[in-house]
């Protein structure tokens, strides 16, 4: 397992992605671990090397004795980055991770390319609140406060509709070392960045949950947004773990902030060719280029730049979902040449037959049986050509 030892404490980390890509470090909430970021990681990997880690006292990292402080957590991040040869990185921290991000932005701004502060605060509530929580955990363990924490982590609706995610976070919380949790409670108890905020010059996005009772917008996110020069804001209808309650909205907002040049200033033609090759295959794209004439050149550039380079590259939906949408829409509209193209290319890449079947069954209900019938017929022809079976 990947560990880095920092001041006699081992920190667990997970580094994924293409070597040489920009690095994004994700830092989790108190009472969670690096797995909290699983919904974001896969969608971020085409854009970044993603570094997730377990804060000391959490997950697979060690739990050193004694009280922790925010400068200790901040230095852990810098030491981890140094050990991995990472000179600069973007940083996204939620709750406790957001406190760490604020410290980094003030004490190591030259290391940061961008900062995302999610569901966090310049000051985490009355000292008495944290003393009460610390006593409860020391006396009764993590089980003493687990239900209260789950009600803060997730809204009532999220707890009802997403039991798998809630149960997973409950298990992580219950498995957290009480001494590590208490150590980080003391960090939040003592944290006060109010005097730092105007010093932050790193480009910053503040993400807040409108149903977050731990760090609500009023008195928490609003202060960060007001005091950090030039800070942008994203508000989600979520409780404290907004990245789990609204994962795609969170990721889309994060990417929109960290990669503005990809959508605003750069010509999307090159990105369009890259996406087109990824989805349709090199052979198809090369044939299209070879067949381009003076009459069709502008049209080929238009669809590559705007369909593939502008829409298909947007972070709100992954390419697999976009392919399924295209298949269903082409079947519904009877655009059979385009439908066949995407079936053939999809089967050659990541499309599974069960997904194709579901898209066509959905088409049968919402666009009519005749459309689905033709779609199944064409799909069967393409499946037979390549000899794929369930």
C-alpha positions as CSV (number, residue, x, y, z in Angstrom):
1,X,0.0,0.0,0.0
2,X,1.3,3.5,-0.8
3,X,2.5,5.4,2.3
4,X,4.7,8.3,3.0
5,X,6.2,8.7,6.5
6,X,6.1,12.3,7.8
7,X,7.5,13.1,11.2
8,X,7.2,9.5,12.3
9,X,3.6,9.2,11.1
10,X,2.6,7.2,8.0
11,X,0.1,8.9,5.6
12,X,-1.8,6.7,3.2
13,X,-2.3,8.2,-0.3
14,X,-3.6,7.2,-3.7
15,X,-2.2,8.9,-6.8
16,X,-3.9,8.2,-10.1
17,X,-3.7,9.5,-13.6
18,X,-1.4,10.3,-16.5
19,X,2.1,11.2,-15.5
20,X,2.8,14.8,-16.4
21,X,-0.8,16.0,-16.2
22,X,-1.7,18.8,-13.8
23,X,-2.1,17.6,-10.2
24,X,-5.2,18.0,-8.1
25,X,-5.1,17.1,-4.4
26,X,-8.4,16.2,-2.8
27,X,-8.7,16.5,1.0
28,X,-11.6,14.9,2.9
29,X,-13.9,15.9,5.7
30,X,-13.4,15.1,9.4
31,X,-14.8,11.6,10.0
32,X,-14.3,10.4,6.4
33,X,-11.4,9.2,4.3
34,X,-10.0,9.5,0.8
35,X,-12.8,7.2,-0.5
36,X,-15.2,10.1,-0.1
37,X,-13.9,11.4,-3.4
38,X,-14.7,8.3,-5.4
39,X,-17.6,9.9,-7.4
40,X,-15.2,12.7,-8.5
41,X,-12.0,10.7,-9.2
42,X,-13.0,9.0,-12.4
43,X,-14.4,12.1,-14.0
44,X,-11.3,14.1,-13.0
45,X,-8.7,11.6,-14.3
46,X,-9.0,12.7,-18.0
47,X,-8.0,16.2,-16.8
48,X,-5.7,15.7,-13.8
49,X,-3.4,13.5,-11.9
50,X,-5.6,13.0,-8.8
51,X,-3.9,12.7,-5.4
52,X,-6.2,11.6,-2.6
53,X,-4.9,10.9,0.9
54,X,-6.1,10.0,4.4
55,X,-5.6,12.9,6.9
56,X,-3.7,11.8,9.9
57,X,-5.9,10.1,12.4
58,X,-8.2,8.9,9.6
59,X,-8.5,5.9,7.3
60,X,-5.3,4.0,6.8
61,X,-3.1,6.8,8.0
62,X,-1.4,6.7,11.4
63,X,-2.9,8.3,14.5
64,X,-0.1,9.9,16.4
65,X,-0.7,10.8,20.0
66,X,-1.2,14.4,21.1
67,X,-3.2,17.3,19.9
68,X,-3.2,18.2,16.2
69,X,-3.0,21.7,14.8
70,X,-3.9,23.2,11.4
71,X,-0.2,23.9,10.6
72,X,0.5,20.2,11.1
73,X,-2.2,19.2,8.6
74,X,-0.9,21.8,6.1
75,X,2.7,20.6,6.4
76,X,1.5,17.0,5.9
77,X,0.2,18.0,2.5
78,X,3.4,19.8,1.5
79,X,5.5,16.9,2.7
80,X,3.4,14.4,0.8
81,X,3.7,16.5,-2.4
82,X,7.4,16.9,-1.9
83,X,7.8,13.1,-1.4
84,X,6.0,12.5,-4.7
85,X,7.9,15.2,-6.6
86,X,4.9,17.4,-7.0
87,X,6.0,21.1,-7.2
88,X,2.6,22.7,-7.9
89,X,-1.0,21.5,-7.5
90,X,-4.6,22.6,-7.4
91,X,-6.2,21.8,-4.0
92,X,-9.8,20.9,-3.2
93,X,-10.7,20.5,0.5
94,X,-14.1,19.9,2.1
95,X,-14.8,20.8,5.7
96,X,-11.6,20.0,7.6
97,X,-9.9,19.7,4.2
98,X,-11.1,23.2,3.4
99,X,-9.4,24.5,6.6
100,X,-6.2,22.8,5.4
101,X,-6.6,24.5,2.0
102,X,-7.0,28.0,3.6
103,X,-3.7,27.4,5.5
104,X,-1.9,26.3,2.3
105,X,-3.2,29.4,0.4
106,X,-1.6,31.7,3.0
107,X,1.6,29.8,3.9
108,X,2.5,28.2,0.6
109,X,0.7,30.2,-2.1
110,X,3.5,29.5,-4.6
111,X,2.6,25.8,-4.6
112,X,-1.1,26.3,-5.5
113,X,-2.5,26.8,-9.0
114,X,-6.1,26.9,-7.7
115,X,-8.1,26.4,-4.5
116,X,-11.6,25.0,-4.0
117,X,-13.0,25.4,-0.5
118,X,-16.1,23.3,-0.1
119,X,-18.5,23.2,2.9
120,X,-16.0,24.9,5.1
121,X,-15.5,28.0,7.2
122,X,-13.1,30.5,8.6
123,X,-14.3,29.4,12.1
124,X,-16.2,26.2,12.9
125,X,-18.6,27.2,15.6
126,X,-18.5,27.7,19.3
127,X,-15.6,26.1,21.3
128,X,-18.2,24.5,23.7
129,X,-19.7,22.6,20.8
130,X,-16.4,20.9,20.0
131,X,-15.6,20.3,23.7
132,X,-18.9,18.5,24.0
133,X,-18.3,16.4,20.9
134,X,-14.8,15.5,22.1
135,X,-16.1,14.4,25.5
136,X,-18.8,12.3,23.9
137,X,-16.3,10.4,21.7
138,X,-13.8,9.9,24.4
139,X,-16.5,8.5,26.7
140,X,-18.6,6.5,24.1
141,X,-16.5,6.1,21.0
142,X,-17.6,7.0,17.5
143,X,-21.0,5.3,18.0
144,X,-21.9,8.0,20.5
145,X,-22.3,10.6,17.8
146,X,-22.7,8.7,14.6
147,X,-26.4,9.4,14.1
148,X,-25.9,13.1,14.7
149,X,-23.1,13.2,12.2
150,X,-25.0,11.4,9.5
151,X,-27.8,13.9,9.9
152,X,-25.3,16.6,9.2
153,X,-23.4,14.8,6.5
154,X,-26.6,14.2,4.4
155,X,-30.0,15.8,4.0
156,X,-33.1,13.7,5.0
157,X,-33.9,13.2,1.3
158,X,-30.4,11.9,0.6
159,X,-30.5,9.6,3.5
160,X,-33.8,8.1,2.3
161,X,-32.8,7.7,-1.4
162,X,-29.2,6.8,-1.2
163,X,-28.8,4.3,1.6
164,X,-25.8,2.7,0.0
165,X,-23.8,5.9,0.1
166,X,-25.0,6.8,3.6
167,X,-24.2,3.3,5.0
168,X,-20.7,3.4,3.4
169,X,-19.9,6.8,5.1
170,X,-21.4,5.5,8.4
171,X,-19.0,2.5,8.2
172,X,-16.0,4.8,7.5
173,X,-17.0,7.1,10.4
174,X,-17.5,4.2,12.8
175,X,-14.1,2.8,11.7
176,X,-12.3,6.0,12.4
177,X,-9.8,6.0,15.3
178,X,-11.5,8.0,18.1
179,X,-8.2,9.5,19.1
180,X,-7.6,10.6,15.5
181,X,-11.1,12.1,15.3
182,X,-10.7,13.9,18.6
183,X,-7.3,15.3,17.4
184,X,-8.9,16.8,14.3
185,X,-11.9,18.0,16.4
186,X,-9.3,20.1,18.3
187,X,-8.0,21.4,15.0
188,X,-11.5,22.7,14.1
189,X,-12.1,23.9,17.6
190,X,-9.1,26.2,17.4
191,X,-9.2,27.1,13.8
192,X,-9.7,30.8,13.0
193,X,-8.6,32.1,9.6
194,X,-10.5,35.4,9.6
195,X,-7.3,37.4,9.8
196,X,-5.8,35.5,6.9
197,X,-8.5,35.6,4.3
198,X,-7.6,38.9,2.6
199,X,-4.1,37.7,2.2
200,X,-5.2,34.8,-0.1
201,X,-4.3,35.6,-3.7
202,X,-4.8,32.1,-5.1
203,X,-7.8,31.8,-7.5
204,X,-10.5,30.4,-5.2
205,X,-13.9,28.7,-5.6
206,X,-16.2,28.5,-2.6
207,X,-18.7,25.7,-2.7
208,X,-21.6,25.9,-0.2
209,X,-24.5,23.6,0.6
210,X,-27.8,25.4,1.1
211,X,-28.9,22.6,3.5
212,X,-25.6,22.4,5.3
213,X,-26.2,22.9,9.1
214,X,-22.5,22.3,9.9
215,X,-21.1,25.1,7.8
216,X,-24.1,27.0,6.4
217,X,-23.7,29.8,3.9
218,X,-24.6,32.5,6.5
219,X,-21.7,33.1,8.7
220,X,-19.4,30.6,7.0
221,X,-19.3,30.3,3.2
222,X,-20.5,33.9,2.7
223,X,-17.5,35.2,4.8
224,X,-15.0,33.2,2.7
225,X,-16.6,34.5,-0.5
226,X,-16.7,38.1,0.7
227,X,-13.2,38.2,2.2
228,X,-11.1,36.2,-0.3
229,X,-10.3,38.6,-3.1
230,X,-12.0,37.5,-6.4
231,X,-13.5,34.3,-5.0
232,X,-16.1,32.6,-7.1
233,X,-19.1,30.8,-5.6
234,X,-21.1,27.7,-6.3
235,X,-24.1,26.9,-4.1
236,X,-25.7,23.4,-4.2
237,X,-29.0,22.2,-2.6
238,X,-27.0,19.9,-0.4
239,X,-26.0,19.1,3.2
240,X,-22.4,18.9,4.4
241,X,-21.0,16.3,2.1
242,X,-22.1,18.1,-1.1
243,X,-19.7,16.2,-3.3
244,X,-21.7,13.0,-2.4
245,X,-25.1,14.4,-2.5
246,X,-24.7,16.2,-5.8
247,X,-21.6,14.5,-7.2
248,X,-22.0,15.5,-10.9
249,X,-22.8,19.2,-10.1
250,X,-19.9,19.3,-7.8
251,X,-17.5,17.9,-10.3
252,X,-18.8,20.0,-13.1
253,X,-18.4,23.2,-11.0
254,X,-14.9,22.1,-10.0
255,X,-13.8,21.5,-13.6
256,X,-15.4,24.7,-14.9
257,X,-13.3,26.6,-12.3
258,X,-10.0,24.8,-12.6
259,X,-10.1,24.5,-16.5
260,X,-11.6,27.8,-17.7
261,X,-9.1,28.0,-20.6
262,X,-10.3,24.7,-22.0
263,X,-13.8,26.2,-22.7
264,X,-13.2,30.0,-23.0
265,X,-10.1,30.9,-24.9
266,X,-8.6,27.9,-26.6
267,X,-9.8,26.8,-30.0
268,X,-11.7,23.6,-29.3
269,X,-10.8,22.1,-32.7
270,X,-7.8,20.1,-31.3
271,X,-9.8,18.8,-28.3
272,X,-12.6,17.9,-30.8
273,X,-10.3,15.8,-32.9
274,X,-9.0,14.0,-29.7
275,X,-12.5,13.3,-28.5
276,X,-13.7,12.2,-32.0
277,X,-10.8,9.8,-32.2
278,X,-11.5,8.4,-28.7
279,X,-15.2,7.8,-29.5
280,X,-15.1,6.8,-33.2
281,X,-11.7,5.4,-33.6
282,X,-8.6,6.6,-35.4
283,X,-9.5,4.6,-38.6
284,X,-12.9,6.3,-39.0
285,X,-11.4,9.8,-38.4
286,X,-8.6,9.2,-40.8
287,X,-11.0,8.1,-43.5
288,X,-13.1,11.2,-42.8
289,X,-10.1,13.5,-43.1
290,X,-8.9,11.7,-46.3
291,X,-12.4,12.2,-47.8
292,X,-12.6,15.9,-47.0
293,X,-12.9,18.2,-50.0
294,X,-12.9,21.9,-50.4
295,X,-16.7,21.6,-50.4
296,X,-17.0,19.7,-47.1
297,X,-13.9,21.2,-45.2
298,X,-15.8,23.9,-43.3
299,X,-18.6,21.4,-42.3
300,X,-16.0,18.9,-41.0
301,X,-14.3,21.7,-39.0
302,X,-17.7,22.8,-37.7
303,X,-18.8,19.4,-36.3
304,X,-15.3,18.7,-34.9
305,X,-15.0,22.1,-33.2
306,X,-18.5,22.4,-31.9
307,X,-20.0,18.9,-31.5
308,X,-16.9,17.1,-30.4
309,X,-14.7,19.9,-29.0
310,X,-17.4,21.9,-27.3
311,X,-20.3,19.6,-26.3
312,X,-18.7,16.2,-26.0
313,X,-15.9,17.6,-23.9
314,X,-18.2,19.3,-21.3
315,X,-17.7,17.8,-17.8
316,X,-21.4,17.6,-16.9
317,X,-21.8,14.2,-18.6
318,X,-19.2,11.5,-19.2
319,X,-18.6,10.4,-22.8
320,X,-20.3,7.0,-22.2
321,X,-23.5,8.7,-21.1
322,X,-23.3,11.0,-24.1
323,X,-22.9,8.0,-26.5
324,X,-26.0,6.4,-25.0
325,X,-27.9,9.6,-25.4
326,X,-26.8,9.9,-29.0
327,X,-27.9,6.3,-29.8
328,X,-31.3,6.9,-28.3
329,X,-31.8,10.2,-30.1
330,X,-30.6,8.9,-33.4
331,X,-33.0,5.9,-33.2
332,X,-35.9,8.2,-32.2
333,X,-35.2,10.5,-35.1
334,X,-34.5,7.7,-37.6
335,X,-31.0,9.0,-38.3
336,X,-29.8,5.4,-39.1
337,X,-26.5,6.2,-40.7
338,X,-25.4,8.0,-37.6
339,X,-26.9,5.4,-35.3
340,X,-25.0,2.6,-37.1
341,X,-21.8,4.6,-36.8
342,X,-22.1,5.0,-33.0
343,X,-23.1,1.4,-32.5
344,X,-20.1,0.2,-34.5
345,X,-17.7,2.6,-32.7
346,X,-19.2,1.9,-29.3
347,X,-18.9,-1.9,-29.6
348,X,-15.3,-1.4,-30.7
349,X,-14.6,0.6,-27.5
350,X,-16.4,0.7,-24.2
351,X,-20.1,0.1,-25.1
352,X,-21.5,-3.1,-23.6
353,X,-24.4,-4.9,-25.2
354,X,-26.5,-4.6,-22.1
355,X,-26.2,-0.8,-22.3
356,X,-27.2,-0.8,-26.0
357,X,-30.2,-3.0,-25.2
358,X,-31.4,-0.7,-22.4
359,X,-31.0,2.4,-24.7
360,X,-33.2,0.7,-27.3
361,X,-35.8,-0.5,-24.8
362,X,-36.0,3.1,-23.5
363,X,-36.4,4.3,-27.1
364,X,-39.3,1.8,-27.6
365,X,-41.2,3.3,-24.7
366,X,-40.6,6.9,-25.4
367,X,-40.2,7.1,-29.2
368,X,-42.1,4.1,-30.5
369,X,-41.7,0.4,-31.1
370,X,-40.9,0.8,-34.9
371,X,-37.9,3.0,-34.1
372,X,-36.6,0.5,-31.6
373,X,-37.3,-2.4,-34.0
374,X,-35.1,-0.9,-36.6
375,X,-32.5,0.0,-34.0
376,X,-32.3,-3.6,-32.8
377,X,-32.1,-4.9,-36.4
378,X,-29.1,-2.5,-37.2
379,X,-27.4,-3.2,-33.9
380,X,-27.8,-7.0,-34.5
381,X,-26.1,-6.6,-37.8
382,X,-23.1,-4.8,-36.3
383,X,-22.9,-7.2,-33.4
384,X,-22.8,-10.1,-35.9
385,X,-20.0,-8.5,-37.9
386,X,-17.6,-8.3,-34.9
387,X,-18.8,-11.6,-33.3
388,X,-19.6,-10.0,-29.9
389,X,-21.9,-11.9,-27.5
390,X,-23.4,-11.2,-24.1
